[in-house]
Amino acid sequence: MSSSSYCLLHLCFLLIISSITCLAQTTTSHPKTLFLAVKKDPSTLQYITKIHQRTPLVPLKLAIHLGGESLWVDCEQDYESSTYKPARCNSRQCNLARSTACGSCHTGTGTRPGCNSNACYNVVENPIIDTIYTGGEIAGDVLSIVSVNGTFPGPVATMSSFIFSCSPSYLTRSLGKDVKGMIGFGQQSPVSLATQFASAFRFSRKFAICLSSTKELDVNGIIYIGQSPYLFSPGYDASRDLIYTPIITYSPSIFINRPSSEYYIQVSSIKINGKTLPLNKTLLSLDKSGYGGTRISTTVPYTVLETSIYNAVTKAFVKEMPKEVRSVLAVQPFTTCFNSRDIGMSRLGYNAPEINFVLHKQNVHWKITGANSLVEVSGDVICLAFVEERRQESGQSIIIGGFQMQDNLIEFDLSKKRIGFSNSLFFRQTMCSNQGFA
């Protein structure tokens, strides 16, 4: 994108942020940090959070879509609220949500949430089933989440007209039990949850995700929205040790001067036990058509690798594994599995070869130790937690999935266009569930 186009886009974005601030009527308190508890659904491997929406407030379970443009919910079933307001054609809400169409909906029995006259629509997406819906009615309603007060949960932060989109019930197919939609944190989106709350409460346009690996039902990971510190027991602030890499922006050809809301980073090479793998370097760069490069995703359970990269990683990993560790029959979707009785443990997980994604500089690494490289699939079988992209439909050569993100704090600083990595919190003898909020 040219510098002049970029400056124009940035100016438009600032005007959009100002509009959200004017639209949002909020609580009288002005918190600087909010949080959401995050739990991994064991049946779907999706990461789920809960918000409160509508009048009266109703708790809603939503799947986290890191690269999603907006929050969307099923309005077709059981949506009742006295404060639901559809966004009317050509309104500021429509412009903020970057509406793609405008029109009227008729059910035969009158209007309802998600189906109104003179309303604007947007595209809503469920990437888990690779499905989009182009008739998502844009609307505003009350939405509340909890703030942070020092080292404890603070007052509830409420927006009276949070902008979101409606979907039909079928779009929730393959989501976890009782999950009613998805919550988007996409970059460059004026109506992502982080951007709307940051604009309304005038705090940093920044959020940090820490997904927990713990399987206990009452233990959660966390998403911080707003300012650091990011505190974990025993008295550790993860924001002190972050290493940063730039966010790469990419504008799909179907949206002129409208960057993708997904998060792309540069992986320059991959090392296993310090040895650089022989890779086709052109695959590691994002081209103008959106192919290649690396994307970070919370809707992909395990990191996905293009076939040649996958083959290089698995071959080198097996070669670097201690000789006494026996290979066993593969368990789908994995192809490289081992007998867990043959491998020791440390505070960093299984004693496995260390994988390093070398980022935009040679001294900036995303380290993947045994806790994030090997997954237990049965009592005595563990597998390399990477999968091969055979269909080449995703576009990216590397998609970093949720399992590799677990117990790493990852900060998305939208104002500075950078992503910060803590690497495994196990290095600091803590984990994502060791916070006093969620």
Secondary structure in CASP SS format (residue, H / E / C, confidence):
PFRMAT SS
TARGET T0000
AUTHOR 0000-0000-0000
METHOD secondary structure of the structure
MODEL  1
M C 1.00
S C 1.00
S H 1.00
S H 1.00
S H 1.00
Y H 1.00
C H 1.00
L H 1.00
L H 1.00
H H 1.00
L H 1.00
C H 1.00
F H 1.00
L H 1.00
L H 1.00
I H 1.00
I H 1.00
S H 1.00
S H 1.00
I H 1.00
T H 1.00
C H 1.00
L H 1.00
A C 1.00
Q C 1.00
T E 1.00
T C 1.00
T C 1.00
S C 1.00
H C 1.00
P C 1.00
K C 1.00
T E 1.00
L E 1.00
F E 1.00
L E 1.00
A E 1.00
V E 1.00
K E 1.00
K E 1.00
D C 1.00
P C 1.00
S C 1.00
T C 1.00
L C 1.00
Q C 1.00
Y E 1.00
I E 1.00
T E 1.00
K E 1.00
I E 1.00
H E 1.00
Q E 1.00
R C 1.00
T C 1.00
P C 1.00
L C 1.00
V E 1.00
P E 1.00
L E 1.00
K E 1.00
L E 1.00
A E 1.00
I E 1.00
H E 1.00
L C 1.00
G C 1.00
G C 1.00
E C 1.00
S C 1.00
L C 1.00
W E 1.00
V E 1.00
D E 1.00
C C 1.00
E C 1.00
Q C 1.00
D C 1.00
Y C 1.00
E C 1.00
S C 1.00
S C 1.00
T C 1.00
Y C 1.00
K E 1.00
P E 1.00
A C 1.00
R E 1.00
C C 1.00
N C 1.00
S C 1.00
R H 1.00
Q H 1.00
C H 1.00
N H 1.00
L H 1.00
A C 1.00
R C 1.00
S C 1.00
T C 1.00
A E 1.00
C E 1.00
G E 1.00
S C 1.00
C C 1.00
H C 1.00
T C 1.00
G C 1.00
T C 1.00
G C 1.00
T C 1.00
R E 1.00
P C 1.00
G C 1.00
C E 1.00
N C 1.00
S C 1.00
N C 1.00
A E 1.00
C E 1.00
Y E 1.00
N E 1.00
V E 1.00
V E 1.00
E E 1.00
N E 1.00
P C 1.00
I C 1.00
I C 1.00
D C 1.00
T E 1.00
I E 1.00
Y E 1.00
T E 1.00
G E 1.00
G E 1.00
E E 1.00
I E 1.00
A E 1.00
G E 1.00
D E 1.00
V E 1.00
L E 1.00
S E 1.00
I E 1.00
V E 1.00
S E 1.00
V E 1.00
N E 1.00
G C 1.00
T C 1.00
F E 1.00
P E 1.00
G E 1.00
P E 1.00
V E 1.00
A E 1.00
T E 1.00
M E 1.00
S E 1.00
S E 1.00
F E 1.00
I E 1.00
F E 1.00
S E 1.00
C E 1.00
S E 1.00
P C 1.00
S H 1.00
Y H 1.00
L H 1.00
T H 1.00
R C 1.00
S C 1.00
L C 1.00
G C 1.00
K C 1.00
D C 1.00
V E 1.00
K E 1.00
G E 1.00
M E 1.00
I E 1.00
G E 1.00
F C 1.00
G C 1.00
Q C 1.00
Q C 1.00
S C 1.00
P C 1.00
V C 1.00
S C 1.00
L H 1.00
A H 1.00
T H 1.00
Q H 1.00
F H 1.00
A H 1.00
S H 1.00
A H 1.00
F H 1.00
R C 1.00
F C 1.00
S C 1.00
R C 1.00
K E 1.00
F E 1.00
A E 1.00
I E 1.00
C E 1.00
L C 1.00
S C 1.00
S C 1.00
T C 1.00
K C 1.00
E C 1.00
L C 1.00
D C 1.00
V C 1.00
N C 1.00
G E 1.00
I E 1.00
I E 1.00
Y E 1.00
I E 1.00
G E 1.00
Q C 1.00
S C 1.00
P C 1.00
Y C 1.00
L E 1.00
F E 1.00
S C 1.00
P C 1.00
G C 1.00
Y E 1.00
D E 1.00
A H 1.00
S H 1.00
R H 1.00
D H 1.00
L C 1.00
I E 1.00
Y E 1.00
T E 1.00
P E 1.00
I C 1.00
I E 1.00
T C 1.00
Y C 1.00
S C 1.00
P C 1.00
S C 1.00
I C 1.00
F C 1.00
I C 1.00
N C 1.00
R C 1.00
P C 1.00
S C 1.00
S C 1.00
E C 1.00
Y E 1.00
Y E 1.00
I E 1.00
Q C 1.00
V C 1.00
S C 1.00
S E 1.00
I E 1.00
K E 1.00
I E 1.00
N C 1.00
G C 1.00
K E 1.00
T E 1.00
L C 1.00
P C 1.00
L C 1.00
N C 1.00
K H 1.00
T H 1.00
L H 1.00
L H 1.00
S C 1.00
L C 1.00
D C 1.00
K C 1.00
S C 1.00
G C 1.00
Y C 1.00
G C 1.00
G C 1.00
T E 1.00
R E 1.00
I E 1.00
S C 1.00
T C 1.00
T C 1.00
V C 1.00
P C 1.00
Y C 1.00
T E 1.00
V E 1.00
L E 1.00
E E 1.00
T H 1.00
S H 1.00
I H 1.00
Y H 1.00
N H 1.00
A H 1.00
V H 1.00
T H 1.00
K H 1.00
A H 1.00
F H 1.00
V H 1.00
K H 1.00
E H 1.00
M C 1.00
P C 1.00
K C 1.00
E C 1.00
V C 1.00
R C 1.00
S E 1.00
V E 1.00
L C 1.00
A C 1.00
V C 1.00
Q C 1.00
P C 1.00
F C 1.00
T C 1.00
T C 1.00
C E 1.00
F E 1.00
N E 1.00
S H 1.00
R H 1.00
D H 1.00
I C 1.00
G C 1.00
M E 1.00
S E 1.00
R C 1.00
L C 1.00
G E 1.00
Y E 1.00
N C 1.00
A C 1.00
P C 1.00
E C 1.00
I E 1.00
N E 1.00
F E 1.00
V E 1.00
L C 1.00
H C 1.00
K C 1.00
Q C 1.00
N C 1.00
V C 1.00
H E 1.00
W E 1.00
K E 1.00
I E 1.00
T C 1.00
G H 1.00
A H 1.00
N H 1.00
S H 1.00
L E 1.00
V E 1.00
E E 1.00
V E 1.00
S E 1.00
G C 1.00
D C 1.00
V E 1.00
I E 1.00
C E 1.00
L E 1.00
A C 1.00
F E 1.00
V E 1.00
E E 1.00
E E 1.00
R C 1.00
R C 1.00
Q C 1.00
E C 1.00
S C 1.00
G C 1.00
Q C 1.00
S C 1.00
I E 1.00
I E 1.00
I E 1.00
G C 1.00
G H 1.00
F H 1.00
Q H 1.00
M H 1.00
Q C 1.00
D C 1.00
N E 1.00
L E 1.00
I E 1.00
E E 1.00
F E 1.00
D E 1.00
L C 1.00
S C 1.00
K C 1.00
K C 1.00
R E 1.00
I E 1.00
G E 1.00
F E 1.00
S E 1.00
N E 1.00
S E 1.00
L H 1.00
F H 1.00
F H 1.00
R H 1.00
Q C 1.00
T C 1.00
M C 1.00
C C 1.00
S C 1.00
N C 1.00
Q C 1.00
G C 1.00
F C 1.00
A C 1.00
END
